[in-house]
Amino acid sequence: MGIFSFLTQEIAIDLGTANTIIIYNDKILVDEPSIVALDEKTGKMIAIGHKARQMHGKTHANIRTIRPLRDGVIADFHAAEIMIRGMIKMINKKKRWINPSLKMVVCIPSGSTEVEIRAVRDSAEHAGAREAYLIYEPMAAAIGIGVDVEAPDGTMVVDIGGGTTEIAVISLGGIVCNKSIRVAGDEFTDDIMEYMRHQHNIKIGDRTAEEIKIRVGAAMTELDDPPEDYIIRGPHQMTALPIEIPVSHQEIAHSLDKSISKIETAIMAVLEEIPPELYADIYNKGIYLAGGGALLRGLDKRIMQKTNIPVTVAEDPLHAVARGTGIALKNVDKFQFLLR
């Protein structure tokens, strides 16, 4: 430890396609949508997070809202850097002191290419990180769930985020086999928008589709505790007159069926690759679900029926990856072999 180590501010970032979560001193201090609103003329930041999300889909020519991440990777480098900087400033407002030296651990999809990894590292460094470490999302999710990742048994984690679904089998502190597919929360939102357009002739934006997903999103038509129908309002595609439509969880389960089948296929593909000894561990321990997609009603049951393996949804699945990233940050020396 250096003489100025007390000046180092350590933060863990779950840089997600849908939400960015920042952990400082074991506490989640920032949990905001990954979106930034910029002034079209000057390129200056007008708002980030929740404030920018409220503007999304409602802006005029001088304001542009950008989601810097697409499918789990940085799509707009400049906007990503502005967003990370802005969110780090939020911590300093709460802490009332300036960071002299930043140490960051950021999580990345397990299927990231070297170029994508470089982009995340550069964004972190440009946002002020003196030291930037990267950790793979399924590994962070496993640590966040409370799995002993160094143990010699296999653990299967399925992390359904906003842009990607990460499926990984972890043993002895490493990823034995994994698959990262670009079917996740954003794809579900698109499916719902498409379904409403075709089935009900109603145009809705992604914010409304997201709301439908939260209120009545389901992976199966038969649920033990079904939610009440959700009423949506919007313009009819042909007449542009306002219409009101109740949406049921059965309809949403039907609209998401194709995308969920792709996730199931990817899980089966990983299960086929697993060495027999590890397969036995997974059969005994079950599959862990993390990420926002794990909150979809009936998804655990559906995956269980498909694989015949018990499925457990992590407690607070939305923050499992962020919590794991925070634990890795606190124990950088212990988890050195997991970090890039």
C-alpha positions in Angstrom: 0.0 0.0 0.0 1.4 3.4 -1.0 1.5 6.4 1.3 -1.3 8.0 -0.6 -3.5 4.8 -0.8 -6.1 6.5 1.3 -6.6 9.0 -1.5 -7.5 6.3 -4.0 -11.1 6.1 -4.7 -12.2 2.6 -5.6 -15.4 2.0 -7.6 -17.0 -1.0 -9.3 -19.1 -0.4 -12.4 -21.6 -2.7 -13.9 -21.7 -1.0 -17.3 -24.9 -2.4 -18.7 -26.8 -1.9 -21.9 -30.0 -1.0 -20.0 -28.6 0.2 -16.6 -25.3 1.3 -15.2 -24.7 0.5 -11.5 -21.8 2.0 -9.5 -20.7 0.5 -6.2 -18.5 2.5 -3.8 -17.6 1.3 -0.3 -19.9 -1.8 -0.6 -22.9 0.5 -1.3 -24.8 0.9 -4.6 -24.6 4.7 -4.9 -25.6 5.0 -8.6 -28.3 2.9 -10.3 -29.3 4.7 -13.5 -30.5 3.9 -17.0 -27.5 3.8 -19.4 -28.6 6.8 -21.5 -27.3 10.3 -22.0 -28.9 13.4 -23.5 -26.6 15.7 -25.5 -26.9 19.2 -26.9 -26.9 18.6 -30.7 -24.9 21.8 -31.4 -22.3 21.9 -28.7 -22.1 18.1 -27.8 -22.4 19.0 -24.1 -24.2 16.8 -21.7 -27.7 18.0 -20.8 -28.7 15.0 -18.6 -27.9 11.4 -17.9 -29.6 8.4 -16.3 -33.3 8.8 -15.2 -33.5 12.4 -16.4 -32.2 11.5 -19.9 -34.6 8.5 -20.0 -37.6 10.8 -19.3 -36.5 12.8 -22.4 -36.1 9.7 -24.6 -38.5 9.7 -27.4 -39.7 13.2 -26.6 -36.8 15.4 -27.8 -36.7 18.2 -30.3 -34.0 18.9 -33.0 -31.5 20.4 -30.5 -31.4 17.5 -28.1 -30.3 14.0 -28.8 -30.7 11.0 -26.4 -28.1 8.3 -26.9 -27.8 4.8 -25.4 -24.0 4.4 -25.6 -24.1 0.6 -25.3 -25.7 -1.8 -27.7 -25.7 -5.6 -27.2 -23.5 -5.3 -24.2 -20.7 -3.4 -26.0 -19.9 0.3 -26.5 -21.5 1.5 -29.7 -20.8 5.3 -29.1 -17.4 5.8 -27.5 -17.8 9.6 -26.9 -21.2 9.2 -25.3 -20.0 6.3 -23.2 -17.2 8.4 -21.8 -19.5 11.3 -21.0 -21.9 9.0 -19.3 -19.3 7.3 -17.1 -17.8 10.6 -16.1 -21.2 12.0 -15.3 -22.1 9.0 -13.2 -18.8 9.1 -11.3 -19.5 12.8 -10.5 -22.8 11.7 -9.0 -20.8 9.8 -6.4 -18.6 12.8 -5.6 -21.7 14.9 -5.1 -22.9 12.4 -2.5 -19.5 12.1 -0.9 -18.6 15.8 -1.2 -15.0 15.2 -2.1 -13.0 15.0 -5.3 -11.3 11.8 -6.5 -7.5 12.3 -6.7 -6.9 8.8 -8.1 -9.5 6.3 -9.3 -9.3 2.5 -9.3 -12.1 0.8 -11.3 -13.3 -2.7 -11.9 -15.7 -2.8 -14.9 -17.6 -5.9 -16.0 -17.8 -7.0 -19.7 -19.7 -9.7 -21.6 -17.9 -13.0 -21.8 -18.1 -13.0 -25.6 -16.3 -9.6 -26.0 -13.7 -9.3 -28.7 -10.2 -7.7 -28.0 -11.4 -4.5 -29.7 -14.5 -4.4 -27.5 -12.5 -5.0 -24.4 -10.1 -2.2 -25.4 -13.0 0.2 -25.9 -14.2 -0.4 -22.3 -10.7 0.0 -20.9 -10.2 3.2 -22.9 -13.5 4.6 -21.8 -12.7 3.9 -18.2 -9.3 5.5 -18.5 -10.6 8.6 -20.3 -13.2 8.9 -17.6 -10.4 9.3 -15.1 -9.4 5.8 -14.0 -5.7 5.5 -12.9 -6.1 1.7 -12.8 -8.8 -0.1 -14.7 -9.6 -3.8 -14.3 -12.1 -5.8 -16.2 -14.1 -8.9 -15.1 -16.4 -11.1 -17.2 -20.1 -10.7 -16.4 -21.0 -14.3 -15.6 -18.0 -14.6 -13.3 -19.1 -11.4 -11.5 -22.7 -12.7 -11.4 -21.5 -16.0 -9.8 -19.4 -14.0 -7.1 -22.4 -11.8 -6.5 -24.8 -14.7 -6.0 -22.4 -16.1 -3.4 -20.8 -19.0 -5.3 -17.3 -20.0 -4.3 -15.8 -19.6 -7.8 -12.5 -21.1 -6.8 -14.1 -24.4 -5.7 -13.5 -27.5 -7.8 -17.2 -27.9 -8.6 -19.1 -26.7 -11.6 -21.6 -23.9 -11.4 -23.8 -22.8 -14.3 -24.8 -19.1 -14.4 -27.3 -17.6 -16.9 -27.1 -13.8 -16.8 -29.9 -12.2 -18.9 -29.1 -8.5 -19.2 -30.3 -5.8 -21.5 -28.1 -6.5 -24.5 -26.7 -10.0 -24.0 -27.5 -13.3 -22.3 -24.4 -14.8 -20.9 -24.3 -18.5 -20.2 -21.2 -19.8 -18.4 -20.0 -22.8 -16.5 -17.5 -21.9 -13.8 -15.0 -24.1 -12.0 -11.7 -23.6 -10.2 -11.9 -19.8 -10.8 -12.2 -20.0 -14.5 -14.9 -20.2 -17.2 -14.9 -23.8 -18.6 -17.4 -23.2 -21.4 -19.6 -20.2 -22.2 -21.9 -18.7 -24.8 -22.8 -15.1 -25.2 -25.9 -14.4 -27.3 -27.4 -11.1 -28.3 -30.9 -12.0 -27.3 -31.9 -10.3 -24.0 -34.0 -7.5 -22.5 -33.8 -5.2 -25.5 -34.8 -8.0 -27.8 -37.8 -8.7 -25.5 -38.8 -5.0 -25.7 -38.6 -5.1 -29.5 -40.7 -8.3 -29.6 -43.4 -6.6 -27.6 -43.4 -3.5 -29.8 -43.7 -5.7 -32.9 -46.5 -7.8 -31.4 -48.6 -4.7 -30.4 -48.1 -3.3 -33.9 -49.2 -6.5 -35.7 -51.8 -7.8 -33.3 -53.5 -4.6 -32.1 -52.5 -2.1 -34.7 -51.2 0.2 -32.0 -47.9 2.0 -32.1 -45.9 2.1 -28.8 -42.4 3.3 -28.0 -39.7 1.4 -26.2 -40.5 3.0 -22.9 -44.1 1.7 -23.0 -42.9 -1.7 -24.1 -40.5 -1.8 -21.2 -43.4 -0.9 -18.8 -45.5 -3.7 -20.3 -42.5 -6.1 -19.8 -42.3 -5.2 -16.1 -46.0 -5.2 -15.4 -47.2 -8.3 -17.3 -44.0 -9.8 -18.8 -44.1 -13.7 -18.6 -42.3 -16.6 -20.2 -45.2 -19.0 -19.8 -49.0 -18.7 -20.4 -49.8 -20.8 -17.3 -48.7 -18.9 -14.2 -49.4 -19.8 -10.5 -49.8 -16.1 -9.7 -50.7 -14.2 -12.9 -50.5 -10.4 -12.9 -53.6 -8.3 -13.8 -53.9 -7.0 -17.3 -52.1 -3.8 -18.1 -53.9 -1.0 -20.0 -52.0 0.8 -22.6 -52.9 3.9 -24.6 -51.6 4.9 -28.0 -52.5 5.9 -31.6 -54.1 3.4 -33.9 -51.8 2.8 -36.9 -54.4 3.4 -39.6 -56.6 6.1 -38.1 -54.1 7.8 -35.7 -57.0 8.0 -33.2 -56.3 7.1 -29.6 -57.1 3.6 -28.5 -57.0 1.8 -25.1 -56.0 -1.9 -25.0 -55.7 -4.3 -22.1 -52.6 -6.5 -22.4 -52.5 -9.9 -20.7 -49.4 -11.9 -19.6 -50.5 -14.7 -22.0 -50.1 -12.4 -24.9 -46.7 -11.3 -23.8 -45.6 -14.9 -23.2 -46.7 -15.6 -26.7 -44.8 -12.6 -28.2 -41.6 -13.5 -26.3 -41.7 -17.2 -27.1 -39.2 -17.1 -30.0 -36.6 -15.1 -28.2 -36.8 -17.3 -25.0 -36.5 -20.4 -27.2 -33.2 -18.9 -28.5 -31.9 -18.6 -24.9 -33.1 -22.2 -24.2 -31.2 -23.4 -27.3 -28.0 -21.6 -26.1 -28.3 -23.2 -22.6 -28.7 -26.6 -24.2 -25.7 -26.0 -26.4 -23.5 -25.2 -23.4 -24.9 -28.2 -21.4 -23.8 -30.4 -24.4 -20.2 -29.1 -24.1 -19.7 -29.7 -20.4 -17.4 -32.4 -19.2 -19.3 -35.2 -17.5 -17.9 -34.6 -14.0 -19.0 -31.0 -14.1 -22.4 -32.0 -15.5 -23.1 -34.0 -12.3 -22.2 -30.9 -10.2 -24.6 -28.8 -12.1 -27.4 -31.4 -12.0 -27.0 -31.4 -8.2 -26.7 -27.6 -7.7 -28.9 -26.4 -10.4 -28.7 -23.4 -12.8 -28.5 -19.9 -11.4 -30.4 -17.1 -13.1 -29.3 -13.5 -12.8 -29.8 -10.2 -14.6 -33.0 -8.3 -15.2 -34.4 -10.9 -17.6 -34.4 -13.4 -14.6 -37.4 -11.4 -13.3 -39.6 -12.5 -16.2 -42.5 -14.5 -14.6 -42.2 -18.2 -15.1 -38.8 -18.2 -16.8 -37.2 -20.4 -14.2 -40.0 -22.9 -14.5 -39.8 -22.9 -18.3 -36.0 -23.5 -18.3 -36.4 -26.2 -15.7 -38.9 -28.0 -17.9 -36.6 -27.7 -20.9 -33.4 -28.9 -19.2 -34.7 -31.1 -16.3 -32.3 -29.3 -14.0 -33.4 -27.2 -11.0 -33.3 -23.5 -11.7 -32.7 -20.9 -8.9 -33.3 -17.2 -9.5 -30.6 -15.2 -7.6 -31.9 -12.9 -4.9 -32.0 -9.3 -6.3 -30.9 -10.6 -9.8 -30.7 -7.0 -11.1 -27.7 -6.2 -8.9 -26.0 -9.6 -8.8 -23.4 -8.7 -11.4 -22.7 -5.3 -9.7 -22.4 -6.9 -6.3 -19.9 -9.4 -7.7 -17.9 -6.7 -9.3 -17.8 -4.8 -6.0 -16.6 -8.0 -4.2 -13.9 -8.4 -6.9 -12.8 -4.8 -6.4 -12.5 -5.3 -2.6 -10.4 -8.4 -3.1 -8.4 -7.5 -6.1 -5.4 -9.5 -4.9 -7.4 -12.6 -4.2 -9.2 -12.4 -7.6 -6.3 -11.2 -9.6 -6.4 -14.3 -11.8 -10.0 -13.4 -12.8 -9.3 -9.8 -13.8 -8.0 -8.6 -17.1 
